[in-house]
Amino acid sequence: MVQFNGLLKWWLVQSTIALAFLYCYYLGLFHMLWDADVSKISFFILTLYVGVSGLIGLITSRAELAYTQHKKFIDVYIPICWHAASEMTVLGLIGTVIGFILLLGPTFAGLNLADAAATQTILAKMAIGMSTALTTTLVGLVCAILTRLQLVNLDTIVDEHEQSEQTIKE
């Protein structure tokens, strides 16, 4: 009898994340994220996460159902998924840099602390940069961690299949 423990774990993770996404949508967090991230890199990271998660699900199902027939496919796409997880972190850091550029860029040019209205305008511009920096970092790190969680599950499945193939050969 074939067991699908790895695929069930993947579905459990995806179901939990989908419920969390729905709850975030219900609370209006995606709208807040849209407003907070001027660069919109956070949404690119989220899109990359959804695509890579789907690919990991496809690889997991192929590994569980017919590992030997799909070994080449699995061996090609697992490193791509690991690379994508790393790139999510890098994209978050790029968003951080963009946020700090917005925060510190032309903000202090011609700063007059005696003018309260000008100071408030500068603080508003700084808040936009800081919100971009923090949101892209958070989204990049969370998506990378969730992707790596799925990949560790997938690597466990692949290792179990490779060990069983070694046992059969011996």
WOPE-V483287 format. One record per residue. PSI is psi in degrees with one decimal (999 if undefined). OMEGA is omega in degrees with one decimal (NA if undefined). D_FIRST is the distance of its C-alpha to the first C-alpha in Angstrom with 2 decimals. Layout:
psi & omega & d_first
PSI & OMEGA & D_FIRST
PSI & OMEGA & D_FIRST
This chain:
psi & omega & d_first
131.7 & -179.3 & 0.00
132.6 & 177.1 & 3.79
143.5 & -177.7 & 6.43
45.5 & -177.2 & 9.81
-43.4 & -179.2 & 12.20
-41.6 & 179.0 & 14.76
-37.5 & 177.0 & 15.01
-38.9 & 176.6 & 15.43
-42.4 & 179.2 & 18.07
-44.8 & 179.0 & 19.76
-38.3 & 178.5 & 19.97
-45.7 & 178.2 & 21.35
-46.1 & -178.6 & 23.92
-39.9 & 179.0 & 24.89
-42.3 & 178.4 & 25.29
-44.0 & 179.8 & 27.43
-39.4 & 178.3 & 29.49
-41.7 & 176.7 & 29.98
-39.8 & 177.7 & 31.30
-40.5 & 177.6 & 33.52
-43.5 & 178.9 & 34.84
-39.5 & 178.3 & 35.64
-41.1 & 176.8 & 37.43
-40.0 & 177.3 & 39.37
-42.6 & 179.2 & 40.34
-39.2 & -179.9 & 41.44
-9.0 & -179.4 & 43.61
18.6 & -176.7 & 45.13
-29.4 & 178.6 & 43.98
-37.1 & 175.9 & 43.26
-41.7 & 177.1 & 46.82
-39.6 & 178.3 & 48.12
-40.5 & 178.5 & 46.16
-42.0 & 179.7 & 47.67
-35.7 & -175.1 & 51.12
-32.1 & -176.0 & 50.66
99.8 & -179.6 & 49.34
-33.4 & -177.0 & 52.14
-20.9 & -177.5 & 50.32
17.0 & 176.6 & 47.19
-31.1 & 179.5 & 45.08
-39.9 & -179.5 & 42.91
-30.5 & 172.9 & 41.76
-41.4 & 178.0 & 41.09
-43.7 & 178.6 & 38.90
-39.8 & 177.5 & 37.06
-42.9 & 176.6 & 36.56
-41.8 & 179.0 & 35.28
-46.1 & -179.3 & 32.87
-43.7 & 179.2 & 31.46
-44.6 & -179.8 & 31.09
-36.8 & 177.4 & 29.47
-40.5 & 175.7 & 27.04
-42.1 & 177.8 & 26.01
-40.7 & 177.8 & 25.65
-38.5 & 176.2 & 23.53
-41.8 & 177.3 & 21.23
-45.3 & 179.2 & 21.06
-42.0 & 179.8 & 20.43
-44.0 & -179.9 & 17.71
-40.0 & 178.1 & 15.85
-36.4 & 178.6 & 16.42
-37.2 & -179.3 & 15.37
-39.0 & -173.9 & 11.98
-49.5 & -174.9 & 11.39
77.6 & -174.2 & 13.21
-47.1 & -174.2 & 14.97
-35.4 & 179.6 & 16.75
-27.7 & -175.4 & 18.20
16.5 & -175.9 & 19.51
-43.3 & -178.9 & 20.61
-44.6 & 177.5 & 24.26
-45.5 & -178.5 & 24.07
-45.1 & -178.8 & 22.40
-27.8 & 179.3 & 24.98
-43.1 & -169.4 & 27.80
-19.8 & 177.2 & 27.10
-47.1 & 177.3 & 26.08
-32.5 & 177.2 & 29.66
-40.5 & 179.0 & 31.12
-40.1 & 176.5 & 29.39
-40.5 & 178.3 & 30.68
-41.4 & 178.7 & 34.08
-37.9 & 177.4 & 34.04
-39.9 & 177.0 & 33.36
-37.8 & -178.8 & 36.37
-27.3 & 176.6 & 38.44
-41.4 & 176.9 & 37.92
-43.7 & -179.8 & 39.71
-42.6 & 177.8 & 42.37
-37.4 & 175.3 & 42.95
-39.6 & 178.5 & 43.42
-34.9 & 174.9 & 45.99
-41.4 & 175.6 & 47.73
-35.2 & 176.3 & 48.05
-45.0 & 179.2 & 49.52
-43.8 & 178.0 & 52.10
-41.9 & 178.3 & 52.95
-41.4 & 178.9 & 53.37
-31.3 & 174.1 & 55.69
-43.2 & 176.2 & 57.66
-34.8 & -178.5 & 58.14
-45.2 & -171.4 & 58.97
-7.8 & -175.0 & 61.49
-108.8 & -176.3 & 62.54
11.6 & -173.7 & 65.69
-42.3 & -172.5 & 65.60
3.8 & 178.3 & 68.41
122.8 & 178.8 & 70.73
33.7 & -178.8 & 73.97
127.5 & 177.0 & 72.82
101.9 & -176.6 & 75.57
-16.8 & 179.2 & 74.70
-23.8 & -179.6 & 77.85
108.0 & -176.0 & 76.47
-38.6 & -179.3 & 74.03
-41.6 & 178.8 & 72.73
-38.1 & 179.0 & 71.96
-40.0 & 177.4 & 70.21
-38.3 & 177.6 & 68.01
-42.8 & 179.2 & 67.14
-42.2 & 178.6 & 66.21
-35.6 & 177.1 & 64.03
-41.4 & 177.3 & 62.23
-38.5 & 178.5 & 61.56
-37.5 & 179.7 & 60.32
-37.3 & 177.8 & 57.92
-45.2 & 179.1 & 56.39
-42.0 & -179.8 & 55.81
-40.1 & 179.7 & 54.37
-37.9 & 176.3 & 51.98
-45.4 & -179.1 & 50.74
-46.7 & -175.3 & 50.30
-40.3 & -177.9 & 48.37
-40.6 & 179.5 & 46.11
-37.6 & 177.3 & 45.00
-47.1 & -179.0 & 44.32
-48.6 & -178.6 & 42.29
-42.7 & 179.1 & 40.21
-44.8 & -178.9 & 39.63
-44.0 & -178.9 & 38.53
-45.3 & 179.9 & 36.26
-38.9 & 178.5 & 34.51
-41.9 & 179.6 & 34.16
-44.3 & 179.9 & 32.67
-36.1 & 177.0 & 30.12
-42.9 & 179.4 & 29.19
-34.5 & 175.8 & 28.89
-44.4 & 178.1 & 26.63
-38.4 & -178.2 & 24.17
-33.6 & 175.8 & 24.67
-41.7 & 175.6 & 24.03
-45.4 & 180.0 & 20.60
-42.1 & 178.2 & 20.02
-35.8 & 176.8 & 21.49
-42.5 & 178.0 & 19.17
-47.5 & -178.8 & 16.10
-43.0 & 178.7 & 18.01
-40.9 & 178.3 & 19.07
-41.5 & 178.7 & 15.64
-39.8 & 179.0 & 14.68
-38.0 & 177.1 & 18.12
-39.5 & 179.0 & 17.90
-34.2 & 175.5 & 14.74
-39.2 & 177.7 & 16.68
-40.5 & 179.5 & 19.70
-39.9 & 179.4 & 18.06
-39.2 & -179.1 & 16.93
-31.1 & -177.7 & 20.50
999 & NA & 22.14
